[in-house]
Amino acid sequence: MANGMSYVKIETPQNATVYAFSRSVTGILDYVGKTTPTGDELSQMQCVDGSAYFTPSWYTYLPSELRATVSVYMPSDIKNLDVSQYSFLLHVGALLLAVQERDGLLVAELMRRRSTVFANFLPLVLHLIKPVAVEALFAYVYGGFRGDSGFEQVYKANAPIATGETDVSAILLTAAKDVLKPNPEKESPEEMFIRYFKDCESADFTIGIVGATNHPWVAGIEKFESVVKTATAFRFFDDAAVGAKSLEFFDSLSTKVQAEPYNPHDHNAISVSIDDLGAKLKGMQTKSKAGYLRATGAAILRKARPNLFAYGSKLWRLGANPDYFENAIVLRIKF
């Protein structure tokens, strides 16, 4: 069993999913897919925790689908597992989770945080991220605060990438080529995405918003945290109950993402409003402005579907410090 299967197990409140990776007699790591090893088989293997480079503790709110524990099982007599393979196995669980839940933005974020880990296994990574590569690229380049700096050059070059590549946008573009069909000689990157969103039957992607600190919704987080601290300090609920009720509270928030063609500053603007936290604590139902989709991303969506004014949406992730976290407020948008 020295070069047998290794397993990456992802456990969420809903279920557990196990992915298998094989090693050839020459030590090459490959992806096998989902599997169902027996408990007896796992009990005879070494078990280590997945890397904490993605952990629910970083967030004020995560949907239950992303509240995961990652464990890596390796043969007890494994031999010649080099450092890069071991590192990959410890980090790939979070990436698989993000793909599984179609959180393209998280896929891009994870790849950026550990670019050198994934760069050593590029063909494998390209295969794993392909199902969400288009959405990941759009959110990474045209959403949140990162911006599209450098992507136009990558797009125009349209060059093949090789193992060792660490540019996230180049990797995502390569994984998305079969769907996006880029044609730099005839289209700009924006025109490519406009064509994609115009032609696709439906869309489902995660994306960060901008301008949160300039709008009132973020201020409600401080009020909410004050209530949570009071409940904990006075033992109205035990710590576990407070945590559960906090998650339940954020799960219940509704969002509204809509076009603002009347906006004097940007006719393509798409605004984001979320249930006001202070009002909800008082039992009232009203929304407050949380921010906007980034202007370049909003322009693509509006030009692709000019008659679409309301977008299906929900709060997807909330960073622990919305004042400083990049892409602290993340939505899932569908249309």
N, C-alpha and C positions, 0 to 999 in steps of 0.2 A: 504493500500500500504506500510505499515511499513516495511515489509520484502519482498518487491517486487524486481523487476529487478534493477540492476545498469548497466550502460553502459559506455564503454570506447570507445571514438570516436577519430580516427586517421585521421587527414586531411593533405594531401600532395597537391602539385600543380596539381596533376592529378585527385585525387578523395578523397572521404571520406569513411572510413570503420568503422562500429560500431560493437563492440563485447559485448555480454551480459553475465552478471554473476547473478546468482540467490542466494537467501538466504532462507534456509528452515526455518520452524517454530522454529527449535531449534538453528538457527543462523549459520548453516553450509554453507560456501561459495562454490559455484560450477560454472563451466564453461558451458554456454549454446551454444555459437557459434556466428557466424555472424548473424546480424539482421538488420532490417530497421525501427527503431522507427519513428513516425511522429514528425514533428517540434513542434506541439502542445504538444505532450507528453513530449518532452525534455524541453520545456519552463516552465513546471510545476515542474521541478526537480531542486535540488541543483546542481550547476556546479562548479567544482574546476579544476585547472590546474594539469596536470600530473607532476610527479617529473622531475626536471631539471637535474637529474643525467645523462641524455643523452640529449644533445641539439646541434643543428646545429652550434651554435656560437663557439663551441669548435674546429671546423674544418675549414681549409683553403678551402677545397672542399668536398662536399657531392653530390652524384647523387640526382636528384630531387625526386627519390623514397623514400629517407630517410630524406628529408627536411620536417619534420612533426611537427604538433602541436597536442598535446594530451590533451583531455578534459575528465573529469570523471563526469558522471551524476548519482546522487543518489536520491532516493525518498525523498521528502521534509519532510516527517514524519518518516524517518528511525529511528529505535530504536535498542539499544544494539549492535551497530557496534563497535567492539573492535578495539584497536589501530593497531593490526597486520593486520586485514582485510582492514582497511582504508589505511594502508601503502602499502599493496599488490596491491590494486586497483590503487593507484597513480603511482606505479612502473611498473605494468604489461604491460602498453600501449607500452613502448619502446621495451619490449621483444616480444610482438605480432607483432610489426612493423618489427623487425629483422627477425622473423620467416617468416612473410608474404613475405619479399623480399629475403629470403633465404641467409641472411648474417649470416652464422654460427659463424664466428669469433666474430661478434658483440653480438650474443646470449651469447657466452662464456664470453665476456668482461663484459656484463651487469650482468650476474649471479655472477661474481667475485666481482664486485663493490657493490652489494647489496645481498651478500650471506645469511645474516641473515634474510632479508625480505622474500626471496623465500624459505628458509629452512623450514619455518612454514607451507608451502603449497606444500610439495614435490610431492604428487600424482598428483595434479593439474598441477604443473610445468612440470613434466615428460610427461604428455599428451600433453601439449602445444608445447614443444620443440622437440618432437619425429620426426617430418618431416625433421629436419635439424641436428639431434643429431650426425650423423656420420661425416658430414662435419665440424661441430662445434668442435668435439673432435679432429679430425685430425689437424685443424688449430690451436687449443689451445695448443696441445701437441707438434706438429712438425713444427709449423710456428712461425715467429717472434722471439722475444727475450725471451719468457718465458721458452722455453725448455721443456724437458720431465721429469724433476726432479720429482720423486715421483710417476709417473704414472705406472711404471713397478711394483711397489709394490701393487698399487691398482688393477692392472690387474691380478697379480698372486693370490691375495687374492680372487678375484672373489666373494666377499661377498655381500649379500643383503644390501641395505641401508635403513635407516628409516628416518621418519620426524625429522628434525633437522640437517641433513647432510649438511655440507657447502663446502665439497671438490668438486670443479667444475668438475674435471676429473672423479670422481666417479659417479656424477650425470649424466654426459653426457654418460658415458659408459653404465650405467643402461638403459638410454633412447634409446641407439643404439643397445642393445643386440640382438633384434629380427633380425636386418639386419646384424650386424657384426658376430654374432654367435661365440663369443670368446671361445677359447679352450686352456687355459693356460698350460695344460699338454703336448700339442703337438706343440703349436705355441708361438713365442714371440709376443709382441705387434706390432712390425714392420712387421712380417710375416702375421699377421692378416690383416693389412691394405694393404699389397702387394696383398694378395688374393682378398680383396674387390675391389681394383682398377683394378685388372686383369680381374675380372669377371663382373664388372658393364658395362652396355651398354654405359653409358655416365657419365660424372662427371661435377659438377658445384659447385664451392666453393669459399669462400673468404679467403684470407691468407695475413699475413703481410710479408714484406721482411726484410732482414738484410743487414748490410754493407753500408747503404745509405750514411753515413758521409764519407766513404772512396771512394766515386765515384762522378763524376762531376754533376749529374743531380740536386742534392739538391741545389747547388750554384745558379742555375737559379731562384729559388724561390725568393731570395733576389732581383735579377734584376727585376723580375715581380712585386714584392711589391713596388719597387721604382717607376715604371711606374704608378702603381695604385695610389700611394700617389701624384704624380705629376698631374695626371688627376683630382684628387679630389681637390688639392690645387688651381689649376688654373681654376677650374670650366669648364673643357672641357666637363664634363658630370656631372649631379647631382649625389648625393650619391647612389640613387637607381639604376640609370643607370650603374654606375661603378660596383656595386655589381652584376647586371645582366650580364654585359659583362665579368666579372671575371669568373662567373659560366659557361658562354658560352665558354670561352677560355679553361677552364679545361675539359669541356664536349667533346671538340674537339680533345683532346690529344689522340694519338694512342700509344699502347704499344707493345712490342715484348718480349715474354717469350720463351726461347729456350734452348735446352740441349747443354752442352759443354763437350762432351766426350774426347776432346783433352786437357782439362784443366789439367795441370801438378799437381795441388794441390788436385784436386778432380774430378775423372772421371765421377762422378754422378752429377756434378754441373749443376744447371739450372739458367741462368742469366736473368735479367730483364732490359730492356731498354725502355725509354719513350721519346717522342718527346722533343727535347731540347728546354727549355723555351726561352732562349736568342735568339736562331735562329728563333723560331716561331714568336717572337715579331718583327723580321726583315723581316718576310714574307718568310723565308726559311724553308725547311722541312728536318730535320735530327734528328736522335736519339742519346741520350747519355746514358751511363750506369748508372742505378739507384741503383743496388744492386743485390742480389741473393735470391732465396728461401733458407731457412735454410737447412743445409747439410743433417740432418736426414730426413726431409720431402722430399727433392729432391731425396734422395736415394730410398725412398719408391716408388715414382712416376716412376723413371727410371727403377727400377727392375720389377715393375708391367707391364710397357709397354716400353721395351727397343728399340722398333722400332719407338717410337713417339719422335720426335725432336722439333716440334713446337706446342705450346699450345695456344689455343684461350684465349685472355685476354683483360681486359680493366682496366683503373684506376678506383678504386671504392671509396676510401676514402683517404684524405690527412689531417693529423693532423696539428694543427696550428703551431707546432714547431717540425719539423722533426728531429732536433738535439736531442730532449729529449723525445718526446712522444713515449711510447711503441706502437709498430705496427703503426707508424705514416703513412707509405705508405702501403696502402692495395689494393690488386688487386682482381678482380674476374677472376677466371680461369675456362675454359671450355675445355673439350675434349671428 
